């Protein structure tokens, strides 16, 4: 018997077991909880079958939270990638003051999330905020950025984009710097214009990092919590509540662990399906383009 | 040489054993309390440990934001400390859930004069004839107003509004939208419980309630409650005497607007008075909450903090000994930043003498006479639901009756689960 592959497995087994415990135990316990009901007044968990899930899909606040989560995720990821890409291209192209501009662009990413949220709340303030002040110079009336149910979620998406686009820019810039210059020189000799070069050389070259970023940012946006909790608390009247915040409220404020577990599992399933489909298509796309 | 080495080893072993034995003998109690009295609490713990060498106190200071959830998780999972400082509003649910120990037996055997506690404060720790908490701090909100803005509006700064009608009338007169000044600041956003805490006094003043007396049915959608909520929300929606931004201002932001002279009347606790006086030039006035013109009630929700022993306490006797220590008049005066719960603490050298002499401070003390505690199951959830539905009224999504009907349905779903 040859000891190669098997030996390797034995070496990494302890780590595998630890990871399995850390990842699988909470997941399995969460599934178990989602079929039970808990109460502050009783230490017992009562088995309720699929009741938590049935309730979930009849719960208007869950459906609204689900829609908000989709808007939040798509809005955040799309603009994070777009802004990050523009920033990366700018940084890649400029020759003077690159370090200074790079540092300035990276600042939002360095600021702690909760501090950023507190600052933005005042920036958005209708009476004292800088944003409304600037708008007022152009004759606009005071806008309730965080108090208007139609604007609150969008206003927080802006903050989420502002916070994360530097990370996207950094990742894309690293990939851009790895592209051989000779490719661009050849394109220029062949008479390619800016857009042709961008769509036929740059974009295909950074496609892999864009795929990874889209997946990562989507997962982070799905699970995010800080900005909405700190800036709107999900309000007004739950108009900016996403599922992550609802899970927190139901579990830690209302002690409805069963209900919260079922919400978490639905969120997990959504993310899992999205990841599989996304990876499947990006893999196939990459294979086809080879 | 061998003998010397043996002696060193033996000596070290004995030293280690004695150290272990000593540390095992010293009992360690855990105490969780708020961050706002960290300095005083730390000093008191040090003094207690000096006086009781067998007991060590491990203190954790918990910030207000998220405190309720953290406490609840710890209690529910059996990881709570021995002693918890809890807001008075949390005692009912937690005692009914069996998280807290009844203290009657300890009180009966104690040499502390528990008869010295003010009745209103003492009652916050009594749940259905058993004592679950020893109060050390009492507070409630009262009306804060800006006397300068009163003068500017042609109002007598020494005559604050006495009832709801006068409050509305004054708020209309005080509102000068061109200057960005508003008469009233009752509505808050942020933590939903803050909004409920500000609106519910008016519901109870109007003989309304969240649940019926038997706590089986929601009555927040009945006329007394609906009328009160209509009155409060119309300050924002109809009369527009509240800043539009109050839909997104939390309690601190509203106090900031008050300090900036942008809001003329707000609700504040005694602990806000030094902030306002030290940070602004405002000519501050304090008054009792305006009363209901029909019932004449000035009801306010009772606030404050109680010391409790949890079911997870390993040595309730030692925990109570520590509570007795903190309840000494001088120590209580040092521990609270609001009104102390026992009479003797007002005579302490550590007490802020203004509590007894300054009219600004005396108002909050007088308002305590009108304090009530809402003792109902699932209170936090019920208050959150009411706050959310009030927000629906404020943004024009629902009428008052519809919003409160929906609140009643949601509250009943929870209590009948």
Contacts between the chains, C-beta under 8 A, distances in Angstrom:
chain1	res1	chain2	res2	distance
A	37	B	417	7.4
A	39	B	417	6.9
A	40	B	72	7.3
A	40	B	76	7.1
A	40	B	93	6.3
A	40	B	97	5.2
A	40	B	378	7.6
A	41	B	93	8.0
A	41	B	96	6.3
A	41	B	97	4.9
A	41	B	377	7.4
A	42	B	97	8.0
A	43	B	76	7.9
A	124	B	248	7.8
A	125	B	245	6.4
A	125	B	248	7.8
A	125	B	253	7.5
A	126	B	243	7.7
A	126	B	244	6.1
A	126	B	245	4.2
A	126	B	248	7.5
A	127	B	180	6.5
A	127	B	243	6.4
A	127	B	245	5.3
A	127	B	257	7.0
A	127	B	262	6.6
A	142	B	244	7.0
A	142	B	245	7.9
A	144	B	244	6.0
A	144	B	245	6.7
A	144	B	247	6.2
A	144	B	248	6.3
A	145	B	248	7.7
A	146	B	189	8.0
A	146	B	248	4.2
A	147	B	189	6.9
A	147	B	244	7.2
A	147	B	245	6.5
A	147	B	247	3.5
A	147	B	248	3.6
A	147	B	395	7.9
A	148	B	395	7.7
A	149	B	395	5.4
A	149	B	397	7.3
A	232	B	248	7.4
A	233	B	189	7.2
A	233	B	190	6.0
A	233	B	191	6.9
A	233	B	192	7.1
A	235	B	189	6.1
A	235	B	192	7.6
A	235	B	388	7.6
A	235	B	391	5.8
A	236	B	189	6.7
A	236	B	247	5.5
A	236	B	248	7.3
A	236	B	391	4.6
A	236	B	394	7.0
A	236	B	395	5.3
A	237	B	388	5.7
A	237	B	389	7.7
A	237	B	391	4.0
A	237	B	392	4.5
A	237	B	395	5.9
A	237	B	397	6.2
A	238	B	388	6.2
A	239	B	395	7.7
A	252	B	69	4.1
A	252	B	72	7.5
A	252	B	73	6.5
A	253	B	68	7.4
A	253	B	69	5.8
A	253	B	380	6.7
A	253	B	381	7.7
A	253	B	384	7.2
A	254	B	380	7.6
A	254	B	381	5.3
A	254	B	384	8.0
A	254	B	414	8.0
A	255	B	72	6.4
A	255	B	76	6.7
